Amino acid sequence: MEHSIRMLRKALVSHHHVTTTAGYGPRYLHSTGQLHKGGPKSGLFLQLVDQMTPDLSIPGKSFTFRTLARAQAIGDIQALHAHELQGIVLPLGKNPIATIQALTKLLTPRTRVQRLTTRRTKANVPARSRMSAVPEIRIHRDSQAVAEAAAEFVLEVGREAVRAKGRFVIALSGGTTPETLYRVLASPAFINRFDWSRATFFFSDERCVAPNDTRSNYALAAKTLFTPLSIPPSQIYRMAGESSDPQAAASEYEQQLRLATKTAPSVPPSLDLILLGLGEDGHTASLFPGSPILRDSRRAIATTQSPKDPPHRLTMTLAAINRASVVLFLTTGSGKAEVVRAILDPKTEAERQLPASLVKPEEGRLIWFLDQAAAAKLPMP
């Protein structure tokens, strides 16, 4: 049994379509490779990683994992059905070894799924395609688990960026959940796992306050990330929220962003990773519902108004956000459950037009890291 499980895990991980995961209770195959059979739905929990093709999964709906549909013809596989949000439960039947071996056989280079995964780069970060990203949803126990998993993911994206072009360009956000992420990245368990001299830091938005104001996103990052990691000022590009002329500050920041990313004036700049939060009204960065900035396809950085204090903000526009190689939403807490549902399972046109709903990377990945509380209202199959 253990040998069969190892072979399945090797097939899954090496070809990047799915990966086993822990954290959903004892009834699933844990990341240690141990098979746990407790609970009414014993089986293998497989979390989708490759979301580049719509036929692989549709968040909140039944999977149309066509390649595995042939599993229905194998006697030991009684059914293949959707479970939770981003996985499939494969009932093991009377002969679990045969079931696992059958699934491993299906996941071969001859299958459609594996041919599609040749679009990936060497280390799990997909090459740019010509389609909007399908959201990848990853649910963890609580906010600390979200932060730790997100930290691992940030390092993964950073290493691939450094391998590809020698440096890692990331945009940070503010808020409680990103703060927890920053503290994890600066913790002893993570601090030496990445060459931070290769990182360049920008911000997805900023409040128009002084850089030492407690409401400043820069102040938060400086306290919890830059100072502990000893990041020099030359690697940090902050928005001048204290400027008496926010329009000029926005234009200057866009020029800095274009110079740092070597982007021509005719196209939006592209970052390796943009971190975003989510407000209960559906806003992200400082893009608020109904704002005319949502229709701005020309500027990368703009000024905007917030219904909350402080009212004046600087923000990346959707034109810049949707050019990123990876956009990562970090959302936790029961207070965000309804808006998470509205974004990921919209019922009305109004929900589809919420700012966070309009984040659709043109050629990159869209990842949602949620805790169980924030994911509570997402539909279960």
N, C-alpha and C positions, 0 to 999 in steps of 0.2 A: 504493500500500500504506500509506504513512504517513498519508495523509488518512483512509483507512478505519479505521485503528487509532485515530486521534484521535477520530473520530465514535463509535466503540464505547466508548472510555474516557469520553467525555462523557456518553453514555447511561447507562453504569454508575454513574459517580460522581454525576451530577445526580439520579438516582432512588434512590440509596442502597441498591440491593439487593446489588450486588457491586462489588468494586474490584480492579484489577490490583495485583499486589504483586511486589516484588523479594525476593531472598534465598533462593530455592530452586534456584539454579544457572542455567546459561546456556540451558536449554531452554524458558524461559518468556518471556512478554512482560514486560519489566521496567517499573518505574514510570516510567522515562524515556520510554516509548513505543517503544523499540527492540525489534524482534522478533529473538530469538536462536533458532537452529534446531539447536543442538548437542544430542546425546543421543538416545536411542532413542524418546522420547515427546514429540516436538516438538509444541507446541500452545500455547494460551493458558491460563495459570493464573489462575483467577478466584477470589478469596477472598470468601466470603460475609460480609456485614456484617449484613444484616437477619435476625435469628434469631427474630423474633416469632411465626412460624407454624411448626408442626412439619413441614409438608410441604416447607419449604425445605431443611432438612437435618437429619440425625440424626448427631451426632458419631460417627465411627468406622464408619459404615455407608454403604451406597450412597445416593446422593441420590435423592429423589423430586421433583426440580425439575420439576413438572408442566408449567409453562408452556413450558419448553424441550423437552418431550418431542416436540412437533411437529417439532423439528429433524430427527428421524429420517426425515421424508419428503423432506427436501432432499438432493439427490444428493451435494452436496459435503461434507455432514456425515455421515461414515460411522458415527460412534458418539458417544455422550456418556456418559462414565463417570467415576466418582469416582476421585480421586487424592489422595495424602497424607491430610490430615485435614479441611481446610476449603476445598476447592476442587474445580473440575472441569477436566478436560483436554478441550479441544475439538480433535480432529485437524483439521488445515487442509485435507487432501485436495489434489487437483490444482489447485484454483482457490481459493487462500487469500483473495483479496479478496472473492469471492462468499460464502465461508463467513462472513467477518467481517461483511459487509453483511447476511447473512441473520440472524445473531445480533442485530445492532443493530436490525433490523426487528422481531424478536420482542419486544425490550425496549421496548415502546411503552406509552403510557398505557392502551391497550385491554386489556393483559394483566392477569391476576389478581394477579401479583406487584406491579405498580405501584399497583393500587388498594389493596392491603394497606399499602403504604408511606406512604399518606396519614396514617397514625397517628403518623408521626414529627413531632418539632418541627422548627424551622427549621434546626437545625445538627447533624444526625446523632444527637442523643440522643433516644431514642424517648419519646413521651408514654406515660403510664402506661396499661397495658392491664389486663385482668382475668384474667391467666393467669400461671403460674410461668414464669420465664425459661428458655429453652433455651440452654445454654452456648455462647458464642462462643469458639473456640479459636484463638489466634494463636501460631504457632511461629516462633522466631527463632534465629539461628545460635548465640549464646552469651549469657551473663548480661549482658554489656555491651550487646548489641543489644536484649535484653529491656528493660533499664533505659531505653535511649534511646527505644524505641517506646512504653513505658509513660509516659514523661515527656510525649511528644507527646499521648498520650491523656488524661492528667490535665489538661493545659492546655485541651484541647478541651472536656472536661466542665466545667471551671472557667469557661471563657468562656460556655458556654451557661447555666450556673447564674446567672452575673452578669447576662446579658442578660434572663433570665426573672424574676429576683427581686432583683437588686442585690448578691448576695453568694454565696459558695461555701463550703459546709460539708463538710469532709472529715474522716474518721477515719483516723489513721495506725496502722501496725503496726510491730513490731520485726523484726529478723532481717537476715541478710546481703544478701538480694536487695532488700528495701526500702531498706537503707542505700545500695546502689549507685544506686537510683532517686533518693534524696534528693540525693546528690552530683551527679547529672546535672542535676536541677532547679536546683541552686545554681551550676551551672557557667556560664562566660561565654556559652555558646551559648544558654542558656535563661533566665538570671536576669532579663532585662528583657522577657521575652515575655508576662508576665502581671502584672496589677495586684494584688500580694499584699496590699495593704491591704483588699481585698475578701474575703479568705479568713479563715475561722474554723476552727481546728484542734482536733479531739478525738482520742481514742485508742480503738482497738478493744479493747485489753487492756493490762494492766500487771502487772509483778511487784511483790510487796509488799516493796519495798526503797526506800532513800532516793533522791531524784531525781538525786543525783550519783553513784549507784552505776553501775558499768560495765554491770550487767545490766539497768538501767532502759531501757524503750523511750523514755521522755521524754528521758533523757540522750543517747541515740543521735540522736533527732530534733533536740535542741537543738544538738548539735555539728555535725551534717552538713546541717541545713536551716534551723532558726530563726536561728541566729547568722549564717550567711552571707547569708541573705535579710533580715536586720535586722527580723525579725518581733517586734513589741512584745508584752509579756506579756498585754495586754488581748485579744489575738486567740488566745491559747493556753489551752485547758482541759486540764490534765493530771490524771490520776488520782492521788489521794494514797496512793501505795503505802506510804509511810512511816507511815501512821496506825496507832495502837495498836488501833483498832477498825475492821477492814476492812468490816464490815457497814455501819457508819455512813458510811464513805468511799464505799461503793457507792451508798447511798441519796442522799448529797449530790451525787455525780457525776450520777446520774440526774436530779436536780432541775435541776442546771446545764444538762444536755443538753435537758431539756424547756423550760426558760426560753429558751435560746438559739434553739431551733427553734420556739418558740411552739406546743408540743404539749400538748393536753389530757391529763389523767391517765388517761382511758379508752382511749387508743390509744398504741401505741409511737411514739417519735419517728422522723422520717424524715430521713436525711442525703442529700446529693447524691452522695457517693462514699465507700465504705468500702474501704480497702486491707486485704488479708488475705494471710497466708502459709500454708504447709502443712507440718505435721510428718510425719515418716515413719510415725507411728502413725495418721495421718488426722485429727489435731486441727487446729483453726484458731482464731485468737485464743487464748483460754485455755479453749476448749471441748474437753474430752478424752473419748475413748471411754468410754461407760458412766456418764458424769456425770449426776446427776439434773437438772442445770441445762439439759440438752438438751430437757427436757420443760417448761421454764418458759416459759409464754406470757404471763405477767403483768408481769414485771420487764424493764427494758431493760438494767440493769447489775446484776451479781451477783458474789458471791465464789465462788471455786472452788478446788479442790485440784489440783495438778500432780504427776505421778509423777516429775518432774525438779525439780532445785533451781533457784530457791527454790520451795517447795511451795505457798505461799499466793499467790493471784492475784486480780485484779479483771478482769472481762471483760464485754463486750457479750454479750447473749444472742441466740439466734436470732431472737427476736421483734423486736429492734432491727435486726439485720443484714438480715433479710429484708424490711424496710420501706424499704431504701435505694433510691435511683433507679438507682445503679450499684454493683455489687460487683465488685471487681477482685482476682483471685488472681494473685500473682507467685510463680512456682515455677521453680527452676533446679537443675541438677545431676543426675547419674546416680543419686545416692542417693534421689531422689524419684520415679524412674521407675515403680516398682511401685505406690506409693500413688497416683500420678497415674492410672495405669491403673485401679486399684480405684475411684477416684472417678468417672472419666469413662466407664469401660466396666465397671461392676460385674458380677460373676458370681454373687454370693451375697447373701442378705439381710443378712448381717453387713457386707458392703461398702457396701450401700445405706444402712446406719444409721450409718456413720462420720460424725463431726461435719461434716466438709467436704462430705459428700454431702447433708447436710440444709440446706446453704445454697442456698436457692431463692427469690430475690426475688419477692415476690408480684406486684409491678407494675413491676418494673424490669429492668435488664440484668445478666446474669452473664457476666463476661469472664475468660478464662484466658490469661495471657501465659506461655508456656513457652519454654525453650530446647530445642534438639534432643535434648540428653541426657535431660532430664526427660520428653520426649515419646516416648522410644525404645520403650517397651513398649505404646504405644497401637496398636490394630489398624489395619492398612492394608488397604484394599479389595483 
